Amino acid sequence: MRSSSLRKIDVKNGIVYIDMDDTLCDFKGTVKQRREANKAVGFPQCQYGFFTALKPLEGAIEAVNWFCKSEHFGLEFCDRLILCAHKNLLRGNYLIDDSDHGKGQDKFT
């Protein structure tokens, strides 16, 4: 969803997905850093521990905490975690993403 199209999201009556890569955390920056550190690794995101090492973007944790009305993500947040590269496979009402096209983002409000 582009910032110019942001509007109030009614989570009580819908399902909201929040993209992780470059929306909540610095995916591209970490990939670049890992590739520079080890040029033999073409896909550092396939290495053990890559995702747990991702640094959150400024304000991302606070935004999700506000959105979810929780004090922290914690283990209970894992019950809501869905890993999916193709967003057109998801069924929901809203998607918060850094991109508006390419992987099914157009299927959301």
N, C-alpha and C positions, 0 to 999 in steps of 0.2 A: 504494500500500500504506500503510495507516495505521500510525503508530508502534506502536499497541497490538497490531497483528498481525504485527510484525516477528519473524522467526525466521532461523535460519542458512540462508544461501543457498548451495547447492552448485553453483558455477559450472562445475565440471568436467563435470557431467552435465546442463547446461542452458544456455539462452540467456537473458541478462539485458538488459533495456532500462532505461535511465535517462532519465527525462524531463528536458528542459533548462529549460523555462520555469517559473520560480518553484520549481524543485527544485535546479537547479545555479546559476541566475543570476536576477537581479532583473528579470524581464520586465515585470511590472505597474508597478513603480516607474519603469522607463525609459520605458514608454509614457506614463505620466502626466507625467513630466518633459518629454518631447518635445512632448506636446500643449500643455502650458502655455507652452512656449517658442515654439511656432508653431501657433496655433489653427486655421489654415487646413488643417493636415494631420490628416485624420481617422484614418488608419492609418499611424502612423510606422514600424511594423514592415515596411512595404513600401518604405521609403526605403533607398537604398544605404548600407551600413555599419552599419545598425541592429544586427544580430546580433553583429558584431565589437566593438561598443561596449558590449555588455552586461557588467555587473560581476558577478563570481561572488558567490554568497552565502557568508557566513562558514562556513568549514569544508568547503565543497563540493569544492574542488580536492583537499584532503587526503583526503577521503572516497573520491573516485574513484581517486586514486593508490593508496590502501590497497587498494581493491577490485580494481584492475587490477594491483597489484604493480608499478607503473612509477614512474619518477621524475618524469615529466611527461606531458602529453597529447601534444604534438608532432604532426608530420605523420602518423605511423603511426596515430594515433588517428582521423584522417579516413577511413581505410579502413574503419572500423567505424561511421561516422556515417550515420544514417538520419534524414531529415526526414519526419515523418509526423504530420499532425494527427489522424488517426483510428486510434487504437491497436488497434482490432479488426482492422485489416488486417495487423498484425504477427503472426508466428508465433514463439512463444518460451515460456519457462517462468515468468519473473519480470519484474515491472515495478516500478521505484521511481519514484513519482510523488507530487506534492503533492495530488492529487485521486483519489478512489476511484470516480468515476462520471462519465458524460457523454460519453466518447469511446472506449469499449471497454475501460476499465480492468478491468471485471468478468471479462474473458476470461483474466486471469492469476491465478496462484497468489497 
